[in-house]
Amino acid sequence: AEYEKFGSIPSIDSPQPHPLDSAHDTLALKKSVRLLEGACQQLCATLASPQHTITNVVGSYDWACVRVAIRADITSILAEHSDGLHVRELAQKVNIDERKLARILRLLATRGCYSEAKPDVFSNNRLSLSLLSSGNVANLAGMHTDAGVKAASVLFENLTDPDTMFSNNPTHAPFMYALREKGVSGTLFELMQSDPKKRENYHRAMIALGSVTGSLSVLSLFPWGEVATICDVGSGIGAFSLPLAKSYPHLHITCYDMPVVLIQAREHWASSAPEVLRSQQIDFLPLDFLHEMPKAGQDVYYLRNIIHDWPDVEATTILRNVQQAMAPHSRLLIEGFVLQFASREEINDSTPGESGTELAPEPMLPNFGAGNARMYESDMVMMLLHNAKERNLADCTKLGAIAGLSLAKIWDLGESSVLEFKLDTTCH
Ligand SMILES: C[S@@+](CC[C@H](N)C(=O)[O-])C[C@H]1O[C@@H](n2cnc3c(N)ncnc32)[C@H](O)[C@@H]1O
């Protein structure tokens, strides 16, 4: 029904993106796809032999092939050849062995990324177009295939090394552990402070994450008309605030982040929303949210993908710093993933819906299984890069309570959620 609004369902080999691919409010579509992905994977795992399914799970080198495609910028080259390009010519342009490149692209085409219209002639399709170097999804994919893979390759060693095995210190995260032999230390955020290229890639990846998870549907779900002032705490370059400012020109937005990030943020806003910069609608202020509080008494404090970057102690500190800035009318909105158990046992003991997000119908796994896998993968990414974690609703409520906040409402964005907290008036 969502596609019918735009005419018809696009073919996977369509050479151009579909309007829904970049739409903000795709909540209904996201929920249908979640059901579809979860049910298909569970059905396949039920009907195929276990050895078949487990080998599919571990034997995937798609990421390595995507990394080659991104690094060699294959999509941008193919974009100039709408009828496709023979791998012989493509290989010459990127200086990679022709036969090896053909095999890499064929595996990707088998997964639906690139088309092989004639033998050895490859062209772009809807999936491969998302890897254009001018877009942001390639940066997100690059983060997984570079930093993620590097960290994952030492996960077991990190979990069993007496120096790191029980540590929650971000400096001991597997990614930093992997860099130890190069004499690099600190946290990933500290590392990025001195590396503008890494920082740019990271913040462009954050923009992509919003479109991947469809979380910008919060722009139409939340009553922004009732809000006048908002602080985006740990704003990055404005993955959330920039579309918010464009959609709601009456809002005054303060973006808080580290000074080096704010320089990049200004550049991004200057090229993507110059009218907002001119309008005085936006301030960029440096803040170390581990040690300082944002400005007091704002209507909304927004934390998008912040808490999951930090272990409990630091996450509580950040929340407490925001809590101290809040007035009785203020709301803290925490956007991110809310994990669920893969078991129904806990859920059956509580009121349906109390877990905050929808449950999948039986006999599906209650958390939609593969349909929600990205949030459990993200939990791994947080462990790998920051020694941190995604949390379930009880974890978030507990952190909030320690920081003097109580949960007021849950906004379900299909994949991610927004937890709305207010000051806990019962604690003094
Ligand atoms: C995962 S990103 C999220 C960015 C943005 N909220 C978004 O959703 O795109 C985490 C952000 O926290 C910022 N950050 C990390 N440590 C910080 C600190 N101590 N004080 C302020 N910001 C910090 C990073 O620079 C980065 O922009």
The ligand as a Tripos MOL2 file, in Angstrom:
@<TRIPOS>MOLECULE
LIG
   27    29     1     0     0
SMALL
NO_CHARGES

@<TRIPOS>ATOM
      1 C1         27.1000    8.5790   17.7420 C.3       1 LIG1
      2 S1         27.4480   10.2820   17.5380 S.3       1 LIG1
      3 C2         25.8360   10.9550   17.4720 C.3       1 LIG1
      4 C3         25.7900   12.2870   16.8150 C.3       1 LIG1
      5 C4         24.3890   12.8300   16.5880 C.3       1 LIG1
      6 N1         23.6280   12.9250   17.8050 N.3       1 LIG1
      7 C5         23.6810   11.9700   15.5720 C.2       1 LIG1
      8 O1         22.7570   11.2600   15.9360 O.co2     1 LIG1
      9 O2         24.1060   11.9690   14.4330 O.co2     1 LIG1
     10 C6         28.0500   10.7360   19.1420 C.3       1 LIG1
     11 C7         28.3860   12.2090   19.2810 C.3       1 LIG1
     12 O3         28.8520   12.4750   20.6070 O.3       1 LIG1
     13 C8         29.8870   13.4410   20.5160 C.3       1 LIG1
     14 N2         30.7090   13.3760   21.7350 N.ar      1 LIG1
     15 C9         31.5340   12.3850   22.1290 C.ar      1 LIG1
     16 N3         32.0980   12.6730   23.3020 N.ar      1 LIG1
     17 C10        31.6180   13.8970   23.6650 C.ar      1 LIG1
     18 C11        31.8060   14.7120   24.8060 C.ar      1 LIG1
     19 N4         32.6040   14.3390   25.8110 N.pl3     1 LIG1
     20 N5         31.1360   15.8760   24.8690 N.ar      1 LIG1
     21 C12        30.3080   16.2590   23.8550 C.ar      1 LIG1
     22 N6         30.0720   15.5150   22.7500 N.ar      1 LIG1
     23 C13        30.7330   14.3370   22.6640 C.ar      1 LIG1
     24 C14        30.6340   13.0320   19.2770 C.3       1 LIG1
     25 O4         31.4620   14.0610   18.7700 O.3       1 LIG1
     26 C15        29.4940   12.6720   18.3440 C.3       1 LIG1
     27 O5         29.0610   13.7660   17.6080 O.3       1 LIG1
@<TRIPOS>BOND
     1     1     2 1
     2     2     3 1
     3     2    10 1
     4     3     4 1
     5     4     5 1
     6     5     6 1
     7     5     7 1
     8     7     8 2
     9     7     9 1
    10    10    11 1
    11    11    12 1
    12    11    26 1
    13    12    13 1
    14    13    14 1
    15    13    24 1
    16    14    15 ar
    17    14    23 ar
    18    15    16 ar
    19    16    17 ar
    20    17    18 ar
    21    17    23 ar
    22    18    19 1
    23    18    20 ar
    24    20    21 ar
    25    21    22 ar
    26    22    23 ar
    27    24    25 1
    28    24    26 1
    29    26    27 1
@<TRIPOS>SUBSTRUCTURE
     1 LIG1         1 GROUP 0 **** ****
